[in-house]
Amino acid sequence: MIKKIYSIFTGTGSYIPPKIVKNEDFLENEFYDASGKKIDLPADEIIRKFEEITEIKERRYVEEDQVASDIAYLAAKEAIESSGTDPETLDYIIVAHNFGDVKPDVKQIDILPSIASRVKEKLGINNPKTVAYDTPFGCPGWLQGVIQADYYLKSGDAKKALVIGTDTLSRMADPFDRDSMIYADGAGATILEAVESESPVGILSHVTRTDANGQTYNLWLGPSNNPNHTKNELFIKMNGRKLYEYALKTVPQVVKESLDKAGVMLNNIKKILIHQANAKMDEAIIQRLFRLYKEFKIPRFIMPMTISKLGNSSVATIPTLLNLLLKGKLENHSLLPGQIAVFASVGAGMNINSMVYKMPDR
């Protein structure tokens, strides 16, 4: 048989900030709706309803002296060490993020120089052929970075790539908006390497789409919900209902398309690693995916979840989940040689992507 080039993960890492912020920490907050009207409900009731829908009980925030490139470096360092990679041999460093190195006291996007270049500098890489760049693609950014790296590796022009997802969403969250309780901070990193194999392994397929017509502004930057907030600051804003409906309709289709492209049936999937912003939404997405295959019994433990403890760290969610999974840190969850996982994410744009991955034998 003829050997082909495939892309496999050889190392993973993550940085989960030690600062835990529980739901009860929001009890003193005043919440306003999108029209600027104060929500006439006790904070404990708002929080209780929020937890019922999202299943988020706590989330992680970075320390005051940390920015996105700092935690990206820490996740990258772990991934590099776990893969045994010499950083000087990296062909690409691709960093997915949304806002760059936002400081705690200034709501301002900081992306010059690129976050990838800052990470390369922190890693002490001297090789000028290690190309470093950012990919702002919303929550699916890390997965899109992996997809880009796969193209480079399969072309034969590259051998190794470092793909990182890092965000400090807590610093772009409006404290007067209920949605602020969704957002968290974190970083996840992976090393991808090219291997030759006679049989398919590693990344088997991927699909990406952008629905701009009527969906573009499901997420945007806007002023605080509190009309009395006089600072000239912009925060993450979300049309939650529209995003929910869009995700339920579209994500299952994209996942099925990636499975069909790989020639893999749903019953051969061991794990589904999905972006986590709302647990109820993810559960509904999985239910609709199984219905597309006329299957109504969803296997237990097929979808590992971290949202209740880690919240939504955007581009860091899936690589962090992957790192915890592969390193045996998620109870009842593992991926063994030869088993297949599917990855999926949805976010600003509106962008959706999905990838099918088969664990290598070694």
ZAMARGU-4260 file (C-alpha; in steps of 0.2 Angstrom, whole numbers, plus 5000, padded with zeros to 4 digits):
<rodrens>
0) 5000/5000/5000 | 5005/5018/4997 | 5010/5028/5012 | 5001/5045/5014 | 5005/5060/5026
5) 4993/5062/5041 | 4993/5074/5055 | 4993/5067/5073 | 4994/5075/5090 | 5010/5071/5099
10) 5008/5083/5114 | 4995/5093/5123 | 4995/5106/5137 | 4984/5118/5146 | 4984/5131/5159
15) 4969/5132/5170 | 4970/5148/5181 | 4970/5144/5200 | 4958/5158/5204 | 4940/5150/5206
20) 4925/5162/5204 | 4909/5154/5211 | 4891/5159/5206 | 4889/5166/5223 | 4902/5178/5220
25) 4890/5187/5208 | 4877/5190/5222 | 4881/5208/5224 | 4880/5212/5205 | 4866/5222/5198
30) 4860/5215/5181 | 4852/5225/5167 | 4844/5219/5151 | 4849/5224/5134 | 4837/5238/5134
35) 4846/5246/5149 | 4832/5242/5161 | 4837/5235/5178 | 4831/5217/5180 | 4818/5216/5193
40) 4823/5200/5201 | 4834/5195/5216 | 4852/5191/5211 | 4851/5174/5219 | 4836/5170/5207
45) 4845/5176/5192 | 4860/5166/5196 | 4849/5150/5200 | 4841/5151/5183 | 4858/5154/5175
50) 4865/5138/5183 | 4850/5128/5177 | 4852/5133/5159 | 4871/5133/5158 | 4876/5121/5172
55) 4890/5132/5176 | 4894/5132/5194 | 4911/5141/5194 | 4924/5147/5182 | 4942/5152/5182
60) 4950/5169/5180 | 4968/5174/5178 | 4978/5183/5190 | 4980/5202/5189 | 4998/5201/5182
65) 4994/5188/5168 | 4988/5191/5150 | 4983/5179/5136 | 5001/5177/5129 | 5007/5173/5147
70) 4995/5158/5149 | 4997/5153/5131 | 5016/5151/5134 | 5012/5140/5149 | 5001/5129/5140
75) 5013/5128/5125 | 5027/5124/5137 | 5018/5109/5144 | 5013/5103/5126 | 5031/5105/5120
80) 5038/5095/5135 | 5025/5081/5134 | 5029/5079/5115 | 5048/5079/5118 | 5049/5093/5104
85) 5064/5104/5102 | 5055/5121/5100 | 5068/5126/5087 | 5061/5112/5075 | 5043/5120/5075
90) 5038/5126/5058 | 5022/5135/5064 | 5015/5143/5079 | 4997/5147/5077 | 4988/5156/5091
95) 4969/5157/5091 | 4962/5171/5102 | 4948/5185/5102 | 4955/5200/5111 | 4974/5198/5113
100) 4983/5204/5129 | 4969/5213/5137 | 4975/5222/5153 | 4964/5221/5169 | 4961/5239/5170
105) 4959/5244/5152 | 4946/5236/5141 | 4956/5238/5125 | 4961/5224/5112 | 4980/5222/5111
110) 4986/5212/5096 | 5001/5221/5090 | 5013/5212/5089 | 5004/5196/5086 | 5001/5185/5101
115) 5010/5171/5092 | 5025/5181/5090 | 5025/5185/5109 | 5023/5167/5113 | 5038/5163/5101
120) 5048/5176/5111 | 5043/5169/5128 | 5048/5151/5122 | 5065/5158/5117 | 5064/5152/5099
125) 5078/5159/5088 | 5073/5150/5071 | 5067/5163/5059 | 5058/5149/5049 | 5046/5146/5064
130) 5032/5156/5057 | 5021/5163/5070 | 5003/5171/5067 | 4986/5173/5075 | 4969/5167/5069
135) 4954/5177/5076 | 4940/5165/5072 | 4929/5166/5087 | 4927/5151/5098 | 4931/5139/5084
140) 4948/5147/5082 | 4959/5133/5090 | 4951/5120/5079 | 4953/5131/5064 | 4971/5133/5068
145) 4973/5114/5069 | 4964/5113/5052 | 4976/5125/5044 | 4991/5116/5052 | 4984/5100/5044
150) 4985/5108/5027 | 5003/5113/5030 | 5008/5096/5036 | 4999/5086/5023 | 5007/5097/5009
155) 5024/5091/5015 | 5031/5108/5017 | 5030/5107/5036 | 5033/5093/5049 | 5028/5101/5066
160) 5016/5114/5072 | 5011/5121/5088 | 4993/5127/5089 | 4986/5136/5104 | 4970/5143/5110
165) 4971/5157/5123 | 4958/5170/5130 | 4955/5181/5145 | 4936/5183/5142 | 4933/5189/5160
170) 4941/5205/5156 | 4929/5209/5141 | 4913/5204/5151 | 4900/5217/5156 | 4898/5215/5175
175) 4880/5221/5173 | 4875/5208/5160 | 4869/5191/5165 | 4880/5183/5151 | 4896/5189/5160
180) 4894/5173/5171 | 4897/5162/5156 | 4915/5169/5152 | 4931/5162/5159 | 4950/5162/5156
185) 4962/5148/5150 | 4974/5142/5138 | 4976/5125/5129 | 4990/5120/5117 | 4994/5105/5105
190) 5009/5099/5095 | 5004/5092/5078 | 5016/5082/5068 | 5016/5074/5051 | 5018/5055/5050
195) 5018/5043/5035 | 5005/5029/5036 | 4998/5016/5025 | 4981/5017/5034 | 4972/5033/5039
200) 4977/5040/5056 | 4976/5056/5065 | 4965/5069/5056 | 4954/5060/5045 | 4943/5075/5039
205) 4937/5092/5043 | 4923/5104/5038 | 4921/5123/5041 | 4908/5135/5036 | 4904/5153/5039
210) 4885/5159/5039 | 4887/5178/5038 | 4870/5182/5030 | 4859/5187/5045 | 4870/5178/5058
215) 4885/5189/5058 | 4880/5199/5073 | 4875/5185/5085 | 4890/5190/5095 | 4898/5208/5095
220) 4906/5221/5105 | 4895/5234/5113 | 4893/5246/5128 | 4888/5240/5145 | 4870/5236/5148
225) 4870/5248/5163 | 4866/5265/5155 | 4874/5274/5170 | 4891/5266/5166 | 4900/5281/5159
230) 4917/5273/5154 | 4920/5272/5136 | 4922/5253/5136 | 4916/5239/5125 | 4911/5222/5131
235) 4906/5205/5123 | 4887/5205/5119 | 4877/5190/5113 | 4860/5186/5106 | 4859/5170/5116
240) 4842/5164/5109 | 4847/5167/5090 | 4864/5159/5093 | 4856/5144/5102 | 4844/5141/5088
245) 4857/5143/5075 | 4869/5131/5083 | 4855/5118/5085 | 4851/5119/5067 | 4868/5119/5060
250) 4881/5111/5071 | 4874/5093/5069 | 4874/5095/5050 | 4892/5100/5050 | 4897/5086/5061
255) 4888/5074/5050 | 4897/5081/5035 | 4914/5078/5043 | 4909/5060/5047 | 4903/5057/5030
260) 4919/5065/5022 | 4929/5053/5033 | 4918/5038/5029 | 4915/5035/5048 | 4898/5030/5055
265) 4892/5039/5071 | 4892/5022/5080 | 4911/5021/5078 | 4914/5037/5087 | 4921/5035/5105
270) 4921/5054/5110 | 4913/5070/5105 | 4923/5085/5110 | 4912/5100/5108 | 4914/5119/5112
275) 4906/5122/5129 | 4896/5138/5132 | 4880/5131/5138 | 4878/5113/5143 | 4859/5112/5139
280) 4864/5118/5121 | 4877/5105/5119 | 4866/5091/5125 | 4852/5097/5112 | 4865/5097/5098
285) 4871/5079/5102 | 4852/5074/5102 | 4849/5081/5085 | 4865/5074/5078 | 4860/5056/5083
290) 4843/5059/5076 | 4851/5063/5059 | 4857/5045/5060 | 4840/5038/5066 | 4848/5034/5082
295) 4840/5039/5098 | 4851/5031/5112 | 4866/5041/5116 | 4880/5032/5124 | 4885/5037/5141
300) 4901/5046/5143 | 4902/5050/5124 | 4903/5069/5128 | 4916/5074/5141 | 4910/5091/5150
305) 4921/5103/5159 | 4909/5118/5159 | 4902/5116/5176 | 4919/5120/5184 | 4929/5129/5170
310) 4915/5140/5162 | 4917/5145/5144 | 4935/5149/5140 | 4932/5151/5121 | 4946/5145/5110
315) 4954/5136/5125 | 4939/5125/5129 | 4942/5111/5117 | 4962/5110/5118 | 4960/5110/5137
320) 4947/5097/5137 | 4958/5086/5125 | 4973/5088/5137 | 4963/5083/5152 | 4956/5068/5142
325) 4972/5062/5135 | 4981/5064/5152 | 4968/5054/5161 | 4961/5068/5172 | 4943/5066/5167
330) 4933/5053/5176 | 4925/5039/5165 | 4934/5046/5150 | 4948/5040/5139 | 4954/5039/5121
335) 4963/5023/5117 | 4974/5018/5102 | 4963/5016/5086 | 4948/5025/5094 | 4940/5039/5085
340) 4934/5056/5091 | 4925/5070/5083 | 4928/5089/5087 | 4915/5103/5085 | 4914/5121/5088
345) 4903/5136/5085 | 4906/5155/5087 | 4908/5172/5081 | 4906/5175/5063 | 4895/5164/5063
350) 4908/5150/5061 | 4907/5132/5063 | 4919/5118/5061 | 4921/5100/5064 | 4935/5087/5063
355) 4936/5068/5064 | 4952/5061/5072 | 4958/5043/5074 | 4970/5040/5089 | 4987/5033/5082
360) 4992/5015/5088 | 5008/5021/5097
</rodrens>
